[in-house]
Amino acid sequence: MNTLRMTTVAVAAVASLMAGAMQVAEAASTQRIEPAQIEMGDSARLIIAASGSDASTISPPMVAGLEFVVAAQSQRIESINGVSSTSMTVTYQVIPQEAGVFTIPGAARGSAPVVLTVNPSNGRGATATGGSLPLAALQARASTLPAGSTRVSANGTAFVRLRLSKHELYVGETIPVDIQVGMRDGFVASLNGLPTLNGDAFTLNKLSSQPQRAEEIIDGRPYTVLTWHSALAAVKPGQLSLTVETPLTVRMRTAARPDAGVLDDGDIDDLFNDPTIQSFFGASTEKDITVASAPTAFTVLALPANDRPADFSGAVGNFSISSDVSDDKVVAGDPVTLRLRISGTGNFDRVTTPMLHDVDHWKTYSPTAKFTAEDDIGHRGEKTFEQPLIATQSGAQSLPALSFSWFDPSSRRYVVARTSPLNVAVTAGTPAFQGSSTAQGSSTASLTPASSQNGASPAGDRETRGLRPDEVITGGTTASLMPHYYQPAYVSVPSLLLAAFSGAWFWMRRREQITLAETARANQFPQTESLLASMDEARAAGDTTRFFQTARLALQVALASRWQVDPASISLADVEVRLGASSVTARVFKLADEAAYGGANLPPADFRWWKQLVLREIGNEAMS
Amino acid sequence: MNMKTWVLACGAALLSLAALGGASWAGTVDRPVIPSAYSAPALYDLGNFYARAGRPAMAVLNYERARILAPTDPDIENNLSHVRESVGLPALHTSWLNRHIRLANPNALYWIGVLGFVITGATLLLRRAGAKFRALLAGGAAVGGLMMALSLGDAFATAPTLHEYVVMAETPARTSPTSAVDPLFTAPLADVVHMRDEHEGFALVRDTQGREGWVARRDLAPVIPRPDSPTDASALQEAPR
């Protein structure tokens, strides 16, 4: 330890000598804050400039209620005629965590304190809810969402933090959110995945694979902070809580911490705790952990059921609409494009409209939609619906007004906006596709916007020649172009038919066989009928012995006809030899003997079963 | 209930089932054209719209779709041929099977086949049951068989359409599904190709000239839209020509 202390002292001495050599220029430092007065939800910039010996004395300010994030840092070293000078400028982003008047002490030696006044929010918040700000301004605003609480993991290596503009929102409403993952420099080996929501009550837009990177000092320790900008939406109402978590691999110390009594200095102690240094000495290991943010409480309100417009599609936000048509003078039969633009902020995935259909003197086609985002999270932008139309009758035609409804969370009510009807002058003339050069000019002038802006291309002109005219849309429609042959639901119809016909076929065949057997039996064994009747009488009386003896006699009669012998001469042995010991006939013979000598009691169901077996045997003999 | 009555009741029930299903394609008239419903005239008109707008691939796609529902419509064939020629594609080739078997809307032919099946099955059962007019029943079975054959032939003729795609943008065709290799040829705009395989964003296709190569899947649009494939006009941003 003594050797180490001597080395430290020597390094400090060399550093002092070098610093002394640099202190040839005059030391000076300044500090200013811009703006000096802000509202909650906004942020200010603290710019500290120091030169000479003061350049190395800049340290992050520590003010309760304010958070300082390094936004920029620059250092310049000049040597003019052998005279060296050093200057450093550090810019901090100052994010207020509460309203009040704050005095920020000089962050560099010799700099004067500055005062920052933070007024309570006027309700505007940091969310971009109106106006038309450029993208850069929007991004800047997105990054200045109010800071959430920072809960560093138990081992102090990382944290996950949410920055939100509000905590009360409606179902379906999207709000900008910043997800920040702070990683202690040197302690986190890798980020093993994107942050994910914990729970199913919220949805999050897709996160970029390249987050913004910044440095931040928390409790005097440096963290690299990755920030993802996204949009959050709730899917169900209620008092809800949300956490975000992310998987990390951190380096953990395995060796015992050095005794602080020897090097009682915070910086050197921290140096020894740095896993990178420890790894060098083989005293650290890597471990996968999941770091979660502190729970964030939300009040999610259901959309009111009262006054809900019939065409409400679930859009929540603040929108404005406008419509136009690609050309207000067309030839009948020429296509025009009706456009509806819906712009603003909100959940654009729920912004839909059926546009027009069943309009007199117009043929309508299915519309298309295209969304152009004005920010990087898809929260602000413009969705354009384009619908091809063809006028079927000349004259002054009018396209009806289009409407769109949404729920405005700021005013807490539904809004229905309508455009004005559009007038189109339709002149009678030869449609372009019939080959008239004049008509072709009209056609290309009234094409979709892209065509009309680009002008008519030769290829486009060539295509319009020789086309046969449009047809009147009549007849039925089908939900799918996939032929029924290849749709499982329809394939099952012939299969069911086949099964039904097969079943009917076999049923008929079986009936025919039974009928045939009965006929043959009646013809060949006249006395069998009386024996069967006797079996029924025995069954009714519950006389097992008589039942089986009658059954044996009926079988003997049937076999005698086939074997051309006297029925009385057929014994059990003959049957076992010719039909097998396990045949029904042999079993009947055995049961008849057993019943005659030992007696037996069959339940009624067994009587029926044995009679069916005997009948089948007699039928088989008749068929053979 | 005797056997003949049972067979007749069974046949009547099956005919009712077929008629009920047939109502889905008979449909109602003048329904609005919405993306979830297709009709041959609407697709034909949409093809015309895109042809006039200088977007041949979209035009061909809609004509091909219209041709599925109305395979014998001369207007569709004329305009499709015209657009193909205008972008330098070979003349439209129609196979023998398509010319002689595909006589109507495949869904109508499907139900004709089902009806033929019912007629054939019912007449054979009646003959088996020993009904009178056996010659008439034999004739009915023959007619039913013909209807089934017609339907089966149409099913075979329609099968290749399941794998047909329209080239929405000129795209290089390569020997393997990667952009790292040199292209073999360029699949021309608006051509209809036959997809044989698919692999990680690439599709192995054969064009109308019999050439095969791997092209980017995003440059193709299926003639028969599938639920898992973006096929509407909003997803296919063909630049006007």
Interface residues (C-beta under 8 A of the other chain):
Chain A: D334 P335 P354 H357 D358 K363 T364 Y365 S366 T368 A369 K370 P388 I390 A432 F433 S443 L447 T448 A450 S451 N454 A456 S457 A459 G460 R462 E463 T464 R465 G466 L467 R468 P469 D470 E471 V472 I473 T474 G475 G476 T477 T478 A479 S480 L481 M482 P483 H484 Y485 Y486 Y490 V493 P494 L497 L498 A500 F501 A504 W505 M508 R509 R511
Chain B: M3 W6 V7 C10 L14 L17 A18 G21 S24 W25 A26 G27 T28 V29 D30 R31 P32 V33 I34 P35 S36 A37 Y38 S39 A40 P41 A42 Y44 D45 L46 N48 F49 A51 R52 A53 G54 P56 A59 R65 I68 L69 D75 N78 N79 H82 V83 S86 V87 P106 N107 Y110 W111 G113 V114 F117 V118 G121 L124 L125 R128 A129 S151 D154 A155 T158 A159 T161 L162 V223 I224 P225 R226 D232 A233 S234 A239 P240 R241
